[in-house]
């Protein structure tokens, strides 16, 4: 029985020696600093981001007004067509209906092109600002000694971080740095 106890003690000592290199990184990890940032908030709350988003909203508003006017023209055309239907011959009626369908198709095509253009503009804006936000985040991380900064995500995007202490959220600091470098 003494031999098995001695053997167990020896195995435990060997395991301790073998695992000691693995314990050192755990102790070094205490100096490891990690932060989180919400790029969506940086875009929405920074001065340059607000300006870019306002420009995009203005573009959308202008295009929506044009589409609304075109839609109103279509309604008026349809109303005239219904009012004139009794006075028109079958051939004239079919011609007017074909013209109306063509106008509807043109309207739908313009609306679809607008949506595609809007998506392209949104993607360009996000790509451009994500590069700038990354630079501001890197600057803040280096100043603060952070080894890792994770995209926090938001309800509008993929939520990556489920929980974080407020003390490691760098979003406000990144907004300040972003505003400082992007005027």
C-alpha positions as CSV (number, residue, x, y, z in Angstrom):
1,X,0.0,0.0,0.0
2,X,2.9,2.3,0.7
3,X,4.3,1.7,-2.8
4,X,1.0,2.7,-4.5
5,X,0.8,5.9,-2.4
6,X,4.4,6.7,-3.2
7,X,3.7,6.0,-6.9
8,X,0.7,8.3,-6.8
9,X,2.8,11.0,-5.2
10,X,5.5,10.6,-7.8
11,X,3.0,10.7,-10.7
12,X,1.5,13.9,-9.2
13,X,4.9,15.5,-8.9
14,X,5.7,14.6,-12.5
15,X,2.4,16.0,-13.7
16,X,3.1,19.2,-11.8
17,X,6.5,19.5,-13.5
18,X,5.0,18.6,-16.9
19,X,2.1,21.1,-16.6
20,X,4.1,24.0,-15.1
21,X,4.9,25.5,-18.6
22,X,1.1,25.6,-19.1
23,X,0.6,27.5,-15.9
24,X,2.9,30.3,-16.8
25,X,0.7,31.6,-19.7
26,X,-2.2,31.6,-17.3
27,X,-0.3,33.9,-14.9
28,X,0.7,36.1,-17.9
29,X,-2.9,36.3,-19.0
30,X,-3.6,38.6,-16.0
31,X,-1.9,41.4,-17.9
32,X,-4.0,40.6,-21.0
33,X,-6.5,43.5,-21.6
34,X,-9.5,43.0,-23.8
35,X,-12.1,45.5,-25.0
36,X,-15.3,45.7,-27.0
37,X,-16.6,48.3,-29.4
38,X,-19.9,48.8,-31.2
39,X,-19.0,50.1,-34.7
40,X,-22.7,50.8,-35.4
41,X,-22.8,53.2,-32.5
42,X,-19.6,54.8,-33.6
43,X,-21.1,55.4,-37.1
44,X,-24.4,56.7,-35.6
45,X,-23.0,58.9,-32.8
46,X,-19.8,60.4,-34.3
47,X,-20.0,63.7,-36.1
48,X,-18.6,62.4,-39.4
49,X,-20.8,59.3,-39.2
50,X,-23.9,61.4,-38.6
51,X,-23.0,63.6,-41.5
52,X,-22.6,60.6,-43.8
53,X,-25.9,59.0,-42.6
54,X,-27.7,62.3,-43.0
55,X,-26.4,62.5,-46.6
56,X,-27.6,59.0,-47.3
57,X,-31.0,59.9,-45.7
58,X,-31.3,63.0,-47.9
59,X,-30.5,60.9,-51.0
60,X,-33.2,58.4,-50.0
61,X,-35.7,61.1,-49.3
62,X,-35.1,62.7,-52.7
63,X,-35.4,59.4,-54.5
64,X,-38.6,58.5,-52.6
65,X,-40.2,61.8,-53.5
66,X,-39.4,61.1,-57.2
67,X,-40.9,57.6,-56.9
68,X,-44.0,58.9,-55.1
69,X,-44.5,61.5,-57.8
70,X,-44.2,58.8,-60.5
71,X,-46.7,56.6,-58.5
72,X,-49.1,59.5,-58.3
73,X,-48.8,60.0,-62.1
74,X,-49.6,56.3,-62.6
75,X,-52.7,56.6,-60.4
76,X,-53.9,59.6,-62.4
77,X,-53.3,57.8,-65.6
78,X,-55.3,54.8,-64.4
79,X,-58.1,57.0,-63.2
80,X,-58.2,58.7,-66.7
81,X,-58.2,55.3,-68.3
82,X,-61.2,54.2,-66.3
83,X,-63.1,57.4,-67.0
84,X,-62.4,57.2,-70.7
85,X,-63.0,53.4,-71.0
86,X,-66.6,53.7,-72.0
87,X,-65.8,56.2,-74.8
88,X,-62.9,54.2,-76.3
89,X,-63.1,51.5,-78.9
90,X,-61.7,48.1,-78.0
91,X,-58.5,48.7,-79.9
92,X,-58.0,52.1,-78.2
93,X,-58.7,50.6,-74.8
94,X,-56.2,47.8,-75.4
95,X,-53.6,50.3,-76.6
96,X,-54.1,52.5,-73.4
97,X,-54.0,49.4,-71.2
98,X,-50.7,48.3,-72.8
99,X,-49.3,51.8,-72.3
100,X,-50.4,51.7,-68.7
101,X,-48.7,48.3,-68.2
102,X,-45.5,49.6,-69.8
103,X,-45.6,52.6,-67.5
104,X,-46.1,50.3,-64.5
105,X,-43.1,48.1,-65.6
106,X,-41.0,51.2,-66.1
107,X,-41.9,52.4,-62.6
108,X,-41.1,49.0,-61.1
109,X,-37.8,48.9,-62.9
110,X,-36.9,52.4,-61.6
111,X,-37.9,51.4,-58.0
112,X,-35.8,48.2,-58.3
113,X,-32.8,50.2,-59.6
114,X,-33.2,52.7,-56.8
115,X,-33.2,49.8,-54.2
116,X,-30.1,48.3,-55.8
117,X,-28.3,51.7,-55.9
118,X,-29.3,52.4,-52.3
119,X,-27.9,49.0,-51.2
120,X,-24.7,49.7,-53.1
121,X,-24.4,53.2,-51.5
122,X,-25.1,51.7,-48.0
123,X,-22.4,49.0,-48.5
124,X,-19.9,51.6,-49.7
125,X,-20.6,53.8,-46.8
126,X,-20.3,51.0,-44.3
127,X,-17.1,49.7,-45.9
128,X,-15.5,53.1,-45.9
129,X,-16.4,53.9,-42.3
130,X,-15.5,50.4,-41.0
131,X,-12.0,51.1,-42.3
132,X,-11.9,54.4,-40.4
133,X,-13.5,52.9,-37.3
134,X,-10.9,50.2,-37.3
135,X,-8.1,52.8,-37.4
136,X,-9.6,54.7,-34.5
137,X,-10.2,51.5,-32.6
138,X,-6.6,50.4,-33.2
139,X,-5.3,53.8,-32.0
140,X,-7.4,53.6,-28.8
141,X,-6.4,49.9,-28.2
142,X,-2.7,50.8,-28.5
143,X,-3.0,53.8,-26.2
144,X,-4.9,51.8,-23.6
145,X,-2.7,48.7,-23.9
146,X,-5.5,46.4,-25.1
147,X,-4.3,43.2,-26.7
148,X,-7.7,42.4,-28.3
149,X,-10.8,44.4,-29.2
150,X,-13.9,42.6,-30.3
151,X,-16.8,43.9,-32.3
152,X,-19.6,44.0,-29.8
153,X,-22.4,43.8,-32.4
154,X,-25.8,45.1,-31.9
155,X,-29.5,44.3,-32.3
156,X,-29.3,45.5,-36.0
157,X,-26.2,43.4,-36.7
158,X,-25.0,40.0,-35.5
159,X,-24.7,40.1,-31.7
160,X,-21.2,38.8,-31.0
161,X,-20.7,39.7,-27.4
162,X,-23.4,38.5,-25.0
163,X,-22.1,40.2,-21.9
164,X,-19.2,42.6,-21.1
165,X,-18.3,44.9,-18.2
166,X,-18.8,48.5,-19.0
167,X,-15.2,49.1,-18.1
168,X,-14.0,47.3,-21.2
169,X,-16.4,49.0,-23.6
170,X,-14.3,51.3,-25.7
171,X,-17.1,52.6,-27.9
172,X,-17.2,56.1,-26.4
173,X,-13.4,56.4,-26.6
174,X,-13.4,55.3,-30.2
175,X,-16.1,57.8,-31.0
176,X,-13.9,60.6,-29.6
177,X,-10.9,59.3,-31.5
178,X,-12.9,58.9,-34.7
179,X,-14.3,62.5,-34.4
180,X,-10.7,63.8,-33.7
181,X,-9.3,62.1,-36.9
182,X,-12.4,62.4,-39.2
183,X,-13.6,66.0,-39.4
